[in-house]
Amino acid sequence: MDPLPPLLHVSVTDQGIGMTAEQWHRAFERYYRADSSGSIPGTGLGLSLVQEIMHCHGGRATLSSEPGQVSVVTLTFLVNPAPLESQVAGWNHARHH
């Protein structure tokens, strides 16, 4: 059985008003705004862009939230140490020559 690949998790917490389950299920849709009153600025593109960027890098973005609570976006990156080690070795070689 192959071991699970190493993962890096980064969580970002806001100070907002939270979202209902219906709202956070739609939060990654382009132009979706949980607050339709217009009292909170934004375009509804932020989380959809985050999700696209994470997808391009082989990762994922997830969201958890409840009304009246903070929202937490967690970014999960696949860590591939071999390319990173070779990049660092290349940078060190270039710096010393």
Phi, psi and omega in degrees: 000128180288139177292154177292142179291149178292141180237150173243127179248129176237123180249136179239127182248137178259178177246029185278200186260001181080175182220154172285167178301319179298318180293314184286338174292336180258357190299336180270000177285140178298136177069006177284132177237121179294326178259105182271001182286340183085002181282342177249122184292154176149168181248347184083017180257340188307302184290329177293323176292318177302314181298318179296316180297315179298318179299318180297333180262009178077017180249194177211160177238134177232159184227138170228140183195155173220149178304135179079001180241169176289159173256145180235122173257126179247126178258127180244118180251140171279124182265123178241094188293331184299307179298323180296315180298319180290326177294315180298318178300318178296319179295316180297319178298315181294324181293326185267001181237000000 
